[in-house]
């Protein structure tokens, strides 16, 4: 049943996403989309807006979560170069939170057909298989790891039994770490050599494979152990209560 509050929320999501898509199509039509792959080109573009630069940067960060061709690593690096570490980190974190919730809400509202149209059937099936209701740990690990398609993850997560609250907690707890790293690099406060990037790529691939293959089993084991502990504690309390009740009064 669609009540007025839900319709209004959906309307806001649709308007915001429509504006982002319109901006993306405009950039592509004018041949400026390529600048999002070049930190220098994007830096010049954002700087051209003057005092509105931070707002434009924020919108670009929101858009990169939803629109696949825009790489989030580039936008975050540009933020660090232009605004310094703390402003870039704050703007990027807020924008990624907004963009992730928008992507999740779109998938939750319009379902699988929209997600397949946006990301394709192959990626939809690939990540949907890892994000069952008993494999939330896979979502947490993939959000933590760099080089994962965050827009795809947010969209696909909206098709699962994952709740809004858990998704929000997952984004808040995992996404800032990668943004922290990129902001530090962009601001020149952290230097990573070529071999360091190679190690990061290898570690990411290994952890990604592990999360996709064993994430569900790990969560199931943890869930079973926690449930067993709670059940044992409850049985112990009930047993003590029955024992006290059976003792005769003095």
C-alpha positions as CSV (number, residue, x, y, z in Angstrom):
1,X,0.0,0.0,0.0
2,X,1.5,3.3,-1.1
3,X,0.8,6.1,1.4
4,X,1.5,9.7,0.9
5,X,4.8,9.7,2.8
6,X,6.2,6.9,0.7
7,X,5.1,8.5,-2.6
8,X,6.7,11.8,-1.5
9,X,10.0,10.1,-0.7
10,X,10.0,8.2,-4.0
11,X,9.3,11.5,-5.8
12,X,12.3,13.2,-4.2
13,X,14.5,10.2,-5.2
14,X,13.3,10.3,-8.8
15,X,13.8,14.1,-9.1
16,X,17.3,13.9,-7.7
17,X,18.3,11.0,-9.8
18,X,16.7,12.5,-12.9
19,X,18.8,15.6,-12.4
20,X,22.0,13.6,-12.0
21,X,21.2,11.6,-15.2
22,X,20.4,14.8,-17.1
23,X,23.8,16.2,-16.0
24,X,25.6,13.0,-17.1
25,X,23.9,13.1,-20.5
26,X,24.8,16.7,-20.9
27,X,28.4,16.0,-20.1
28,X,28.5,13.1,-22.5
29,X,26.8,15.1,-25.3
30,X,29.3,18.0,-24.9
31,X,32.2,15.6,-24.9
32,X,33.3,16.5,-21.3
33,X,32.6,13.2,-19.7
34,X,36.2,12.1,-20.3
35,X,37.5,14.7,-17.8
36,X,36.3,12.5,-14.9
37,X,39.1,10.1,-15.8
38,X,41.7,12.9,-15.5
39,X,42.3,14.5,-12.2
40,X,43.8,17.6,-13.8
41,X,40.9,18.1,-16.2
42,X,38.3,17.6,-13.5
43,X,40.1,19.9,-11.2
44,X,40.1,22.7,-13.9
45,X,36.4,22.0,-14.5
46,X,35.4,22.3,-10.8
47,X,37.6,25.3,-10.3
48,X,35.7,27.0,-13.2
49,X,32.6,27.3,-11.0
50,X,34.4,29.5,-8.5
51,X,32.6,29.7,-5.1
52,X,30.1,27.0,-6.2
53,X,33.0,24.6,-6.7
54,X,32.4,22.6,-3.5
55,X,28.7,22.2,-4.4
56,X,29.6,21.0,-7.9
57,X,32.1,18.6,-6.4
58,X,29.5,17.3,-4.0
59,X,27.1,16.7,-6.9
60,X,29.8,14.9,-8.9
61,X,30.5,12.6,-5.9
62,X,26.8,11.8,-5.6
63,X,26.6,11.1,-9.3
64,X,29.6,8.8,-9.4
65,X,27.9,6.4,-7.0
66,X,24.9,6.1,-9.3
67,X,26.5,6.6,-12.8
68,X,29.0,3.9,-13.5
69,X,31.3,5.6,-16.0
70,X,32.4,8.2,-13.4
71,X,35.2,6.8,-11.3
72,X,34.9,7.7,-7.6
73,X,38.7,7.4,-7.0
74,X,39.3,10.3,-9.4
75,X,36.7,12.6,-7.9
76,X,38.0,12.0,-4.4
77,X,41.6,12.7,-5.4
78,X,40.5,15.9,-7.0
79,X,38.7,17.0,-3.8
80,X,41.9,16.4,-1.8
81,X,43.9,18.5,-4.3
82,X,41.4,21.4,-4.4
83,X,40.0,21.7,-0.9
84,X,42.5,19.9,1.3
85,X,42.1,16.8,3.3
86,X,39.4,17.5,5.8
87,X,37.0,19.4,3.5
88,X,37.4,16.8,0.8
89,X,36.9,13.9,3.2
90,X,33.8,15.5,4.7
91,X,32.2,16.4,1.3
92,X,33.0,13.0,-0.1
93,X,31.7,11.1,2.9
94,X,28.4,13.0,2.9
95,X,28.0,12.7,-0.9
96,X,28.7,9.0,-1.0
97,X,26.2,8.4,1.8
98,X,23.5,10.3,-0.1
99,X,24.4,8.6,-3.4
100,X,24.4,5.1,-1.9
101,X,21.0,5.6,-0.3
102,X,19.6,7.0,-3.5
103,X,20.9,3.9,-5.4
104,X,19.5,1.6,-2.8
105,X,16.1,3.3,-2.8
106,X,15.9,3.2,-6.6
107,X,16.5,-0.5,-6.6
108,X,14.0,-1.1,-3.7
109,X,11.3,1.0,-5.5
110,X,11.7,-0.2,-9.1
111,X,13.1,-3.6,-8.6
112,X,15.2,-5.9,-10.7
113,X,14.4,-4.6,-14.2
114,X,15.8,-1.2,-13.4
115,X,19.0,-2.7,-11.9
116,X,19.5,-5.0,-14.9
117,X,19.1,-2.0,-17.2
118,X,21.6,0.1,-15.3
119,X,24.3,-2.4,-14.6
120,X,23.6,-5.4,-16.9
121,X,22.4,-8.9,-16.1
122,X,25.9,-10.4,-15.6
123,X,26.9,-8.0,-12.8
124,X,23.4,-8.2,-11.3
125,X,23.6,-11.9,-11.0
126,X,27.2,-11.9,-9.8
127,X,26.7,-9.6,-6.9
128,X,23.2,-10.6,-6.1
129,X,24.4,-14.2,-5.5
130,X,26.8,-12.9,-2.8
131,X,24.2,-10.6,-1.1
132,X,21.6,-13.0,0.3
133,X,20.0,-12.3,3.6
134,X,22.5,-14.6,5.2
135,X,25.6,-13.1,3.5
136,X,25.5,-9.5,4.7
137,X,29.2,-9.9,5.6
138,X,29.9,-10.0,1.8
139,X,28.4,-6.5,1.4
140,X,30.5,-5.2,4.3
141,X,33.7,-6.7,2.9
142,X,33.1,-5.5,-0.7
143,X,32.4,-2.0,0.6
144,X,35.6,-2.0,2.5
145,X,37.7,-3.2,-0.4
146,X,38.9,-0.6,-3.0
147,X,38.2,-1.0,-6.7
148,X,34.8,-2.5,-6.2
149,X,31.9,-0.9,-8.2
150,X,30.1,0.8,-5.3
151,X,27.2,1.9,-7.5
152,X,26.5,-1.7,-8.5
153,X,26.8,-2.9,-4.9
154,X,24.3,-0.2,-3.7
155,X,21.8,-1.0,-6.5
156,X,22.0,-4.8,-6.1
157,X,21.7,-4.5,-2.3
158,X,18.3,-2.9,-2.8
159,X,17.1,-6.2,-4.4
160,X,17.9,-8.2,-1.3
161,X,16.4,-8.6,2.1
162,X,18.9,-6.2,3.6
163,X,17.1,-3.5,5.5
164,X,17.5,0.2,5.2
165,X,19.0,0.4,8.7
166,X,21.6,-2.3,8.0
167,X,22.5,-0.8,4.6
168,X,22.9,2.7,6.2
169,X,25.1,1.2,9.0
170,X,27.2,-0.7,6.4
171,X,27.8,2.5,4.4
172,X,28.7,4.6,7.4
173,X,31.0,1.9,8.9
174,X,32.8,1.0,5.6
175,X,32.8,3.6,3.0
176,X,34.7,6.4,4.8
177,X,37.9,4.4,5.0
178,X,38.5,4.3,1.2
179,X,37.6,8.0,1.0
180,X,40.0,8.7,3.8
181,X,42.8,7.1,1.9
182,X,42.0,8.9,-1.4
183,X,41.6,12.2,0.3
184,X,45.0,11.8,2.0
185,X,46.6,11.0,-1.4
186,X,44.9,13.8,-3.2
187,X,45.9,16.3,-0.5
188,X,49.6,15.1,-0.8
189,X,49.7,13.9,2.8
190,X,50.2,10.3,1.7
191,X,52.5,9.0,-1.0
192,X,52.1,5.5,-2.4
193,X,54.8,4.1,-4.7
194,X,54.0,2.0,-7.8
195,X,54.8,-1.3,-6.0
196,X,52.5,-0.2,-3.2
197,X,49.5,0.1,-5.6
198,X,50.4,-3.4,-6.9
199,X,50.2,-4.9,-3.5
200,X,46.9,-3.1,-2.9
201,X,45.5,-4.6,-6.1
202,X,46.7,-8.1,-5.3
203,X,45.3,-7.9,-1.7
204,X,42.0,-6.5,-3.0
205,X,41.6,-9.4,-5.5
206,X,42.4,-12.0,-2.8
207,X,40.0,-10.6,-0.2
208,X,37.3,-10.0,-2.9
209,X,37.5,-13.7,-3.9
210,X,37.4,-14.8,-0.3
211,X,34.4,-12.6,0.5
212,X,32.4,-13.8,-2.5
213,X,33.2,-17.5,-1.9
214,X,33.1,-17.8,1.9
215,X,31.2,-14.7,3.0
216,X,27.9,-16.6,3.4
217,X,29.5,-19.5,5.3
218,X,31.3,-17.1,7.7
219,X,28.1,-15.2,8.5
220,X,26.1,-18.4,9.0
221,X,28.7,-19.7,11.4
222,X,28.8,-16.5,13.4
223,X,25.0,-16.3,13.4
224,X,24.7,-19.9,14.6
225,X,27.2,-19.3,17.3
226,X,25.6,-16.1,18.6
227,X,22.2,-17.7,18.4
228,X,23.5,-20.7,20.4
229,X,25.0,-18.5,23.0
230,X,21.8,-16.5,23.4
231,X,19.8,-19.7,23.6
232,X,22.2,-21.2,26.2
233,X,22.1,-18.0,28.3
234,X,18.3,-18.0,28.1
235,X,18.1,-21.7,29.1
236,X,20.4,-21.1,32.1
237,X,18.2,-18.2,33.3
238,X,15.1,-20.2,32.9
239,X,16.7,-23.2,34.7
240,X,17.7,-21.0,37.6
241,X,14.2,-19.6,37.8
242,X,12.7,-23.1,37.8
243,X,15.2,-24.1,40.5
244,X,14.3,-21.2,42.7
245,X,10.6,-21.8,42.3
246,X,11.0,-25.5,43.2
247,X,12.8,-24.8,46.5
248,X,10.5,-24.9,49.6
249,X,10.0,-21.8,51.6
250,X,11.8,-21.6,54.9
